[in-house]
Amino acid sequence: MDQEQRVLGYVPRYYTQAFGRFMDEKRLDKCYISNVEKQTHCDVCVSVTVKIDGKQS
Protein backbone atom coordinates (compact mmCIF):
# COMPACT_ATOMS: atom_id res chain seq x y z
CA MET A 1 0.00 0.00 0.00
CA ASP A 2 1.12 3.51 -0.59
CA GLN A 3 0.86 6.45 1.80
CA GLU A 4 -2.75 7.04 0.73
CA GLN A 5 -3.56 3.38 1.54
CA ARG A 6 -4.01 2.41 -2.13
CA VAL A 7 -3.11 -1.17 -2.99
CA LEU A 8 -0.13 -1.25 -5.35
CA GLY A 9 0.04 -5.00 -5.89
CA TYR A 10 0.45 -8.29 -4.14
CA VAL A 11 3.10 -10.85 -3.28
CA PRO A 12 2.99 -13.65 -5.88
CA ARG A 13 1.91 -17.04 -4.54
CA TYR A 14 5.37 -18.57 -5.07
CA TYR A 15 6.86 -16.04 -2.59
CA THR A 16 4.12 -15.89 0.05
CA GLN A 17 5.31 -18.73 2.28
CA ALA A 18 8.83 -17.34 2.70
CA PHE A 19 7.62 -13.73 2.88
CA GLY A 20 5.03 -14.66 5.54
CA ARG A 21 7.68 -16.48 7.57
CA PHE A 22 9.95 -13.42 7.50
CA MET A 23 7.03 -11.28 8.68
CA ASP A 24 6.15 -13.73 11.49
CA GLU A 25 9.79 -13.77 12.61
CA LYS A 26 9.89 -9.94 12.46
CA ARG A 27 12.90 -10.14 10.10
CA LEU A 28 11.73 -7.61 7.50
CA ASP A 29 14.13 -4.71 7.88
CA LYS A 30 13.26 -2.51 4.89
CA CYS A 31 11.03 -2.73 1.86
CA TYR A 32 10.83 -0.14 -0.89
CA ILE A 33 9.55 0.13 -4.44
CA SER A 34 12.45 -0.22 -6.86
CA ASN A 35 10.58 -0.10 -10.18
CA VAL A 36 7.10 0.68 -11.51
CA GLU A 37 6.26 -0.31 -15.08
CA LYS A 38 3.24 1.73 -16.18
CA GLN A 39 3.71 1.70 -19.95
CA THR A 40 2.78 -1.91 -20.73
CA HIS A 41 0.41 -4.56 -19.46
CA CYS A 42 2.51 -6.85 -17.32
CA ASP A 43 2.34 -9.58 -14.70
CA VAL A 44 4.98 -7.96 -12.50
CA CYS A 45 4.41 -4.21 -12.80
CA VAL A 46 5.71 -3.16 -9.38
CA SER A 47 9.09 -4.46 -8.22
CA VAL A 48 10.21 -4.12 -4.63
CA THR A 49 13.50 -4.57 -2.86
CA VAL A 50 13.27 -6.22 0.53
CA LYS A 51 16.04 -6.28 3.13
CA ILE A 52 15.78 -9.28 5.46
CA ASP A 53 17.54 -9.40 8.84
CA GLY A 54 19.70 -12.55 8.88
CA LYS A 55 19.06 -13.30 12.56
CA GLN A 56 16.14 -15.57 13.40
CA SER A 57 14.23 -14.84 16.57
C-alpha positions in Angstrom: 0.0 0.0 0.0 1.1 3.5 -0.6 0.9 6.4 1.8 -2.8 7.0 0.7 -3.6 3.4 1.5 -4.0 2.4 -2.1 -3.1 -1.2 -3.0 -0.1 -1.3 -5.3 0.0 -5.0 -5.9 0.4 -8.3 -4.1 3.1 -10.8 -3.3 3.0 -13.6 -5.9 1.9 -17.0 -4.5 5.4 -18.6 -5.1 6.9 -16.0 -2.6 4.1 -15.9 0.0 5.3 -18.7 2.3 8.8 -17.3 2.7 7.6 -13.7 2.9 5.0 -14.7 5.5 7.7 -16.5 7.6 10.0 -13.4 7.5 7.0 -11.3 8.7 6.2 -13.7 11.5 9.8 -13.8 12.6 9.9 -9.9 12.5 12.9 -10.1 10.1 11.7 -7.6 7.5 14.1 -4.7 7.9 13.3 -2.5 4.9 11.0 -2.7 1.9 10.8 -0.1 -0.9 9.6 0.1 -4.4 12.4 -0.2 -6.9 10.6 -0.1 -10.2 7.1 0.7 -11.5 6.3 -0.3 -15.1 3.2 1.7 -16.2 3.7 1.7 -19.9 2.8 -1.9 -20.7 0.4 -4.6 -19.5 2.5 -6.8 -17.3 2.3 -9.6 -14.7 5.0 -8.0 -12.5 4.4 -4.2 -12.8 5.7 -3.2 -9.4 9.1 -4.5 -8.2 10.2 -4.1 -4.6 13.5 -4.6 -2.9 13.3 -6.2 0.5 16.0 -6.3 3.1 15.8 -9.3 5.5 17.5 -9.4 8.8 19.7 -12.6 8.9 19.1 -13.3 12.6 16.1 -15.6 13.4 14.2 -14.8 16.6 
